[in-house]
Amino acid sequence: EVIIEEGSHSEEMYIVVEGVLIVTKLTENRDVELARLGPGQVVGEIALLDNAPRTATVKAIESSKVIEVPVDAFESLLGDPTVVRRLFRTVTERLREIEDTLRHEERMAALGRMAAQLMHELNNPAAAVARSTTELNRIYSALGTESGILARAHTGANLPEPTALEDALSSLERAGREDLLADWLSSVGVENPWDVAPALVDRGWTIDLLEQASTDISEDLKPNLIRWIGLRAAAEQVVSEIAIGTGRISELVRVVKDYSYLDEAPIQEIDPMSGVKDTLILLKYKLRDIDVVLDIEDDLHRVEAPGRDLNQVWTNLIDNAADAMDGSGTLTIQARNTQSDVEISVTDTGAGIAADVVERIFDPFFTTKEPGKGTGLGLHTVQSLVGRTGGEISVTSSASGTTFTVRIPAVA
């Protein structure tokens, strides 16, 4: 039930006795949640003091009881200095929270617009390159087949079909094979053997196979045939690398679009782990030397929340965990269904947080990082964003690591 309508005339304020009220403001054609109010909190006092229209909408999201304070009773209360001091503190805190929330929404909206434009510009050339690479691979494969037929017809050479090298081969074993093959290539007169040795090894060519391929060819042409085979293998390797690179670009474009929830409703039913996985991809550069362990319960419940806000939560928690481990360690992310919530925990193996610091970890502008690294708003913002979903966040820490646990109400 709506008890205050944005833009309406101010005639009363309310004190919450039981239940929960939600405060929202219409911004860029969508309702932005500014606060949730529980027992003991007041709402509507700013408009009465300013004698101005309501700046936000307030409604009950569960069975609630409030005390209505009409304007004449409100004015009589202002004669009590204790009430004035309490009211002044409430108003300043409310204004600060509203300003922080709206600035955050403006930054996220601007970032979303920029990301949408960037992803649109990136997606078209990436898709074009991916199509061209696929076609190049098809043409080159056919060209190689025809070249092989012509080579056999002209020279009598029998070109075997090698099996590409397995990825399970260790870097040391691969290097050993490359050294051995490069020495052999040099011994049979192949120029610049290191130009083709790695590609030949990667495509599965061995000394025995190359000897077989050049059995029926004259000694003066043997180095040229083997170098041709090596250059063909190198070209195939380059085409494969281009395909991998364009595929990676397309995947990043998709992840950024999903991560920012571009052109989608601000609040919707979502799988919370999809945002966690996208965040892990975007922060891959920071997690390259960190072991990531995912422990996700089957049939994880969906939640109703702003996807962009939740993704900012995961970004802050995972980024902080990587910092706490100084780039190496184990990051464990667990997701469980509880009786009425989805519980997601982010655990690092860093040095932990001191007991006196844990109590202040969610305070605005508080940070354990050295000056110049961060604003100290990360965990305060995380707590606010989780609170908007009706959830809560907690932290436990010891000398062996730190765990942040986020609980979000599951969709019934």
TORFIGU-471502 format. One record per residue (C-alpha): residue number from 1; residue in three letters; x negated, y, z. Coordinates in steps of 0.05 Angstrom, whole numbers. Layout:
<pts>
PT  pos  code       u       v       w
PT  NUM   ALA       X       Y       Z
...
</pts>
This chain:
<pts>
PT  pos  code       u       v       w
PT    1   GLU       0       0       0
PT    2   VAL     -27      69     -20
PT    3   ILE     -25     119      38
PT    4   ILE     -65     175       4
PT    5   GLU     -62     190     -71
PT    6   GLU    -121     225    -105
PT    7   GLY    -100     296    -124
PT    8   SER     -40     299     -77
PT    9   HIS     -28     355     -26
PT   10   SER     -59     347      43
PT   11   GLU      -9     341     100
PT   12   GLU     -39     291     148
PT   13   MET     -99     249     167
PT   14   TYR    -101     177     191
PT   15   ILE    -137     137     245
PT   16   VAL    -146      63     231
PT   17   VAL    -123      19     289
PT   18   GLU    -122     -49     255
PT   19   GLY    -139     -77     187
PT   20   VAL    -181     -49     129
PT   21   LEU    -170      11      84
PT   22   ILE    -207      20      19
PT   23   VAL    -226      89      -9
PT   24   THR    -232      95     -85
PT   25   LYS    -244     152    -134
PT   26   LEU    -228     154    -208
PT   27   THR    -293     164    -245
PT   28   GLU    -302     155    -321
PT   29   ASN    -234     122    -326
PT   30   ARG    -248      70    -273
PT   31   ASP    -238      66    -198
PT   32   VAL    -303      70    -159
PT   33   GLU    -302      43     -88
PT   34   LEU    -330      95     -40
PT   35   ALA    -319      62      27
PT   36   ARG    -282      11      69
PT   37   LEU    -255      35     135
PT   38   GLY    -240      -8     196
PT   39   PRO    -213       3     267
PT   40   GLY    -234      69     299
PT   41   GLN    -250     105     234
PT   42   VAL    -212     165     206
PT   43   VAL    -193     186     136
PT   44   GLY    -162     247     104
PT   45   GLU    -195     298     150
PT   46   ILE    -238     331      96
PT   47   ALA    -179     353      54
PT   48   LEU    -143     380     116
PT   49   LEU    -203     421     137
PT   50   ASP    -212     448      67
PT   51   ASN    -136     456      54
PT   52   ALA    -149     424     -14
PT   53   PRO    -119     367     -55
PT   54   ARG    -140     297     -38
PT   55   THR    -207     278     -70
PT   56   ALA    -197     202     -67
PT   57   THR    -144     148     -61
PT   58   VAL    -137     107       3
PT   59   LYS     -99      41       7
PT   60   ALA     -93     -18      53
PT   61   ILE    -122     -83      27
PT   62   GLU     -95    -126      84
PT   63   SER     -42    -119     138
PT   64   SER     -62     -54     174
PT   65   LYS     -38      -7     228
PT   66   VAL     -56      68     226
PT   67   ILE     -40     129     268
PT   68   GLU     -13     187     225
PT   69   VAL     -36     255     250
PT   70   PRO       5     312     219
PT   71   VAL     -29     378     201
PT   72   ASP      -1     416     262
PT   73   ALA     -25     362     310
PT   74   PHE     -92     361     274
PT   75   GLU    -100     437     283
PT   76   SER     -85     432     357
PT   77   LEU    -139     379     364
PT   78   LEU    -190     428     337
PT   79   GLY    -185     467     402
PT   80   ASP    -223     410     437
PT   81   PRO    -299     419     429
PT   82   THR    -310     344     437
PT   83   VAL    -262     329     380
PT   84   VAL    -295     382     337
PT   85   ARG    -365     353     348
PT   86   ARG    -341     282     332
PT   87   LEU    -302     307     272
PT   88   PHE    -362     347     246
PT   89   ARG    -407     285     251
PT   90   THR    -354     242     216
PT   91   VAL    -346     293     159
PT   92   THR    -421     300     147
PT   93   GLU    -431     224     146
PT   94   ARG    -372     216      99
PT   95   LEU    -397     270      51
PT   96   ARG    -467     239      51
PT   97   GLU    -439     169      35
PT   98   ILE    -394     196     -20
PT   99   GLU    -451     235     -51
PT  100   ASP    -498     175     -49
PT  101   THR    -445     129     -80
PT  102   LEU    -426     177    -136
PT  103   ARG    -499     190    -153
PT  104   HIS    -511     115    -156
PT  105   GLU    -451     106    -201
PT  106   GLU    -474     163    -247
PT  107   ARG    -543     132    -252
PT  108   MET    -515      63    -267
PT  109   ALA    -466      92    -319
PT  110   ALA    -523     129    -353
PT  111   LEU    -567      67    -351
PT  112   GLY    -510      26    -379
PT  113   ARG    -500      75    -438
PT  114   MET    -574      76    -452
PT  115   ALA    -578       0    -448
PT  116   ALA    -519      -7    -495
PT  117   GLN    -552      38    -547
PT  118   LEU    -619       4    -539
PT  119   MET    -590     -66    -543
PT  120   HIS    -551     -47    -606
PT  121   GLU    -614     -19    -639
PT  122   LEU    -655     -80    -618
PT  123   ASN    -604    -133    -636
PT  124   ASN    -598    -116    -710
PT  125   PRO    -672    -119    -728
PT  126   ALA    -683    -179    -682
PT  127   ALA    -627    -217    -716
PT  128   ALA    -653    -198    -785
PT  129   VAL    -724    -222    -767
PT  130   ALA    -696    -287    -738
PT  131   ARG    -657    -300    -803
PT  132   SER    -719    -284    -845
PT  133   THR    -763    -329    -803
PT  134   THR    -715    -387    -811
PT  135   GLU    -714    -377    -886
PT  136   LEU    -790    -369    -888
PT  137   ASN    -798    -434    -850
PT  138   ARG    -753    -470    -900
PT  139   ILE    -789    -441    -960
PT  140   TYR    -858    -454    -932
PT  141   SER    -840    -525    -914
PT  142   ALA    -816    -537    -986
PT  143   LEU    -878    -502   -1013
PT  144   GLY    -924    -547    -971
PT  145   THR    -888    -609    -996
PT  146   GLU    -896    -588   -1069
PT  147   SER    -969    -569   -1058
PT  148   GLY    -983    -637   -1028
PT  149   ILE    -951    -672   -1088
PT  150   LEU    -993    -631   -1137
PT  151   ALA   -1056    -644   -1096
PT  152   ARG   -1045    -718   -1097
PT  153   ALA   -1031    -718   -1171
PT  154   HIS   -1094    -679   -1188
PT  155   THR   -1143    -709   -1139
PT  156   GLY   -1114    -776   -1120
PT  157   ALA   -1118    -755   -1047
PT  158   ASN   -1069    -789   -1000
PT  159   LEU   -1044    -738    -950
PT  160   PRO   -1016    -771    -887
PT  161   GLU    -962    -740    -844
PT  162   PRO    -990    -726    -774
PT  163   THR    -949    -722    -710
PT  164   ALA    -949    -654    -676
PT  165   LEU    -988    -652    -611
PT  166   GLU    -948    -665    -547
PT  167   ASP    -941    -606    -499
PT  168   ALA    -960    -652    -442
PT  169   LEU   -1033    -649    -463
PT  170   SER   -1073    -610    -412
PT  171   SER   -1111    -547    -433
PT  172   LEU   -1177    -583    -418
PT  173   GLU   -1159    -642    -462
PT  174   ARG   -1136    -596    -518
PT  175   ALA   -1201    -556    -514
PT  176   GLY   -1242    -620    -518
PT  177   ARG   -1206    -642    -581
PT  178   GLU   -1215    -574    -613
PT  179   ASP   -1290    -575    -598
PT  180   LEU   -1298    -645    -626
PT  181   LEU   -1258    -629    -689
PT  182   ALA   -1294    -562    -701
PT  183   ASP   -1361    -598    -698
PT  184   TRP   -1337    -649    -749
PT  185   LEU   -1309    -595    -795
PT  186   SER   -1376    -560    -793
PT  187   SER   -1413    -625    -809
PT  188   VAL   -1372    -636    -873
PT  189   GLY   -1383    -565    -897
PT  190   VAL   -1317    -530    -879
PT  191   GLU   -1329    -455    -873
PT  192   ASN   -1308    -420    -808
PT  193   PRO   -1284    -485    -775
PT  194   TRP   -1257    -448    -714
PT  195   ASP   -1207    -412    -759
PT  196   VAL   -1169    -478    -769
PT  197   ALA   -1191    -527    -714
PT  198   PRO   -1139    -504    -661
PT  199   ALA   -1082    -507    -712
PT  200   LEU   -1103    -575    -737
PT  201   VAL   -1104    -603    -666
PT  202   ASP   -1037    -571    -651
PT  203   ARG   -1005    -602    -713
PT  204   GLY   -1033    -671    -696
PT  205   TRP   -1090    -677    -745
PT  206   THR   -1149    -720    -722
PT  207   ILE   -1217    -736    -753
PT  208   ASP   -1191    -804    -775
PT  209   LEU   -1130    -773    -810
PT  210   LEU   -1172    -721    -845
PT  211   GLU   -1221    -775    -868
PT  212   GLN   -1161    -814    -894
PT  213   ALA   -1135    -753    -931
PT  214   SER   -1201    -741    -966
PT  215   THR   -1221    -813    -982
PT  216   ASP   -1209    -810   -1057
PT  217   ILE   -1235    -739   -1069
PT  218   SER   -1304    -717   -1093
PT  219   GLU   -1353    -694   -1040
PT  220   ASP   -1357    -624   -1069
PT  221   LEU   -1281    -615   -1063
PT  222   LYS   -1274    -648    -995
PT  223   PRO   -1288    -584    -954
PT  224   ASN   -1238    -545    -996
PT  225   LEU   -1183    -598    -987
PT  226   ILE   -1194    -603    -912
PT  227   ARG   -1196    -526    -905
PT  228   TRP   -1130    -523    -946
PT  229   ILE   -1099    -572    -898
PT  230   GLY   -1124    -530    -839
PT  231   LEU   -1098    -465    -868
PT  232   ARG   -1030    -497    -881
PT  233   ALA   -1029    -520    -808
PT  234   ALA   -1048    -450    -784
PT  235   ALA    -993    -419    -826
PT  236   GLU    -942    -468    -797
PT  237   GLN    -966    -449    -728
PT  238   VAL    -957    -374    -742
PT  239   VAL    -887    -385    -769
PT  240   SER    -869    -424    -706
PT  241   GLU    -897    -369    -662
PT  242   ILE    -856    -317    -700
PT  243   ALA    -793    -359    -690
PT  244   ILE    -807    -365    -615
PT  245   GLY    -820    -290    -609
PT  246   THR    -756    -269    -645
PT  247   GLY    -717    -320    -605
PT  248   ARG    -745    -289    -541
PT  249   ILE    -724    -219    -564
PT  250   SER    -654    -243    -579
PT  251   GLU    -650    -277    -511
PT  252   LEU    -672    -214    -475
PT  253   VAL    -620    -173    -513
PT  254   ARG    -567    -222    -490
PT  255   VAL    -592    -221    -418
PT  256   VAL    -593    -145    -414
PT  257   LYS    -522    -141    -442
PT  258   ASP    -497    -193    -393
PT  259   TYR    -538    -163    -336
PT  260   SER    -508     -93    -344
PT  261   TYR    -438    -119    -360
PT  262   LEU    -433     -71    -419
PT  263   ASP    -362     -57    -445
PT  264   GLU    -331    -102    -392
PT  265   ALA    -283     -88    -335
PT  266   PRO    -319     -62    -273
PT  267   ILE    -288    -115    -227
PT  268   GLN    -275    -185    -252
PT  269   GLU    -281    -258    -233
PT  270   ILE    -353    -280    -244
PT  271   ASP    -401    -336    -230
PT  272   PRO    -450    -303    -182
PT  273   MET    -507    -349    -202
PT  274   SER    -504    -326    -275
PT  275   GLY    -528    -257    -251
PT  276   VAL    -583    -289    -208
PT  277   LYS    -609    -329    -268
PT  278   ASP    -608    -268    -314
PT  279   THR    -646    -228    -261
PT  280   LEU    -699    -283    -257
PT  281   ILE    -709    -277    -333
PT  282   LEU    -715    -201    -330
PT  283   LEU    -765    -205    -272
PT  284   LYS    -804    -263    -304
PT  285   TYR    -866    -219    -312
PT  286   LYS    -868    -208    -236
PT  287   LEU    -854    -282    -220
PT  288   ARG    -905    -313    -268
PT  289   ASP    -950    -339    -210
PT  290   ILE    -892    -355    -163
PT  291   ASP    -857    -422    -160
PT  292   VAL    -782    -412    -167
PT  293   VAL    -736    -465    -136
PT  294   LEU    -661    -464    -150
PT  295   ASP    -616    -504    -104
PT  296   ILE    -544    -494    -128
PT  297   GLU    -483    -532    -104
PT  298   ASP    -441    -563    -158
PT  299   ASP    -374    -529    -174
PT  300   LEU    -395    -463    -141
PT  301   HIS    -335    -419    -129
PT  302   ARG    -325    -355    -170
PT  303   VAL    -322    -287    -137
PT  304   GLU    -285    -223    -154
PT  305   ALA    -335    -166    -155
PT  306   PRO    -369    -113    -198
PT  307   GLY    -420    -153    -237
PT  308   ARG    -468     -95    -245
PT  309   ASP    -469     -82    -170
PT  310   LEU    -484    -155    -154
PT  311   ASN    -540    -157    -205
PT  312   GLN    -571     -97    -171
PT  313   VAL    -567    -136    -105
PT  314   TRP    -604    -196    -135
PT  315   THR    -656    -150    -168
PT  316   ASN    -673    -116    -103
PT  317   LEU    -677    -181     -63
PT  318   ILE    -718    -219    -114
PT  319   ASP    -764    -159    -127
PT  320   ASN    -776    -150     -52
PT  321   ALA    -789    -225     -44
PT  322   ALA    -843    -222     -99
PT  323   ASP    -875    -162     -65
PT  324   ALA    -874    -197       3
PT  325   MET    -912    -256     -27
PT  326   ASP    -961    -210     -63
PT  327   GLY    -948    -246    -128
PT  328   SER    -959    -318    -107
PT  329   GLY    -918    -367     -65
PT  330   THR    -850    -401     -70
PT  331   LEU    -784    -366     -81
PT  332   THR    -724    -409     -62
PT  333   ILE    -653    -390     -81
PT  334   GLN    -596    -431     -52
PT  335   ALA    -522    -424     -67
PT  336   ARG    -468    -458     -26
PT  337   ASN    -392    -457     -18
PT  338   THR    -369    -444      53
PT  339   GLN    -298    -446      78
PT  340   SER    -278    -379      47
PT  341   ASP    -343    -350      18
PT  342   VAL    -399    -363     -31
PT  343   GLU    -465    -360       7
PT  344   ILE    -528    -344     -32
PT  345   SER    -596    -340       2
PT  346   VAL    -662    -314     -24
PT  347   THR    -723    -341      14
PT  348   ASP    -796    -322       5
PT  349   THR    -860    -351      36
PT  350   GLY    -890    -284      53
PT  351   ALA    -918    -262     120
PT  352   GLY    -850    -245     148
PT  353   ILE    -821    -181     179
PT  354   ALA    -837    -159     250
PT  355   ALA    -779    -165     299
PT  356   ASP    -776     -90     313
PT  357   VAL    -774     -76     238
PT  358   VAL    -718    -126     223
PT  359   GLU    -670     -85     265
PT  360   ARG    -681     -25     219
PT  361   ILE    -688     -60     152
PT  362   PHE    -620     -35     126
PT  363   ASP    -628      37     150
PT  364   PRO    -628      91      96
PT  365   PHE    -699     111      72
PT  366   PHE    -732      59     117
PT  367   THR    -788      21      82
PT  368   THR    -846     -23     101
PT  369   LYS    -882      -7      36
PT  370   GLU    -940      42      33
PT  371   PRO    -925     114      12
PT  372   GLY    -910     121     -62
PT  373   LYS    -880      51     -69
PT  374   GLY    -804      57     -69
PT  375   THR    -756     105     -36
PT  376   GLY    -733      61      21
PT  377   LEU    -662      59      -8
PT  378   GLY    -665     -12     -35
PT  379   LEU    -637     -52      23
PT  380   HIS    -591       4      46
PT  381   THR    -562       4     -24
PT  382   VAL    -558     -72     -24
PT  383   GLN    -518     -72      41
PT  384   SER    -471     -19      13
PT  385   LEU    -460     -58     -52
PT  386   VAL    -447    -123     -16
PT  387   GLY    -399     -88      31
PT  388   ARG    -358     -63     -28
PT  389   THR    -343    -135     -47
PT  390   GLY    -318    -149      24
PT  391   GLY    -380    -190      37
PT  392   GLU    -439    -183      85
PT  393   ILE    -514    -192      84
PT  394   SER    -560    -216     139
PT  395   VAL    -634    -229     147
PT  396   THR    -678    -277     186
PT  397   SER    -753    -274     187
PT  398   SER    -813    -310     216
PT  399   ALA    -887    -316     203
PT  400   SER    -873    -368     149
PT  401   GLY    -825    -324     108
PT  402   THR    -761    -285     103
PT  403   THR    -690    -304      83
PT  404   PHE    -635    -256      61
PT  405   THR    -566    -287      60
PT  406   VAL    -509    -256      21
PT  407   ARG    -437    -279      34
PT  408   ILE    -383    -258     -15
PT  409   PRO    -309    -277     -10
PT  410   ALA    -292    -332     -59
PT  411   VAL    -233    -326    -106
PT  412   ALA    -175    -365     -76
</pts>
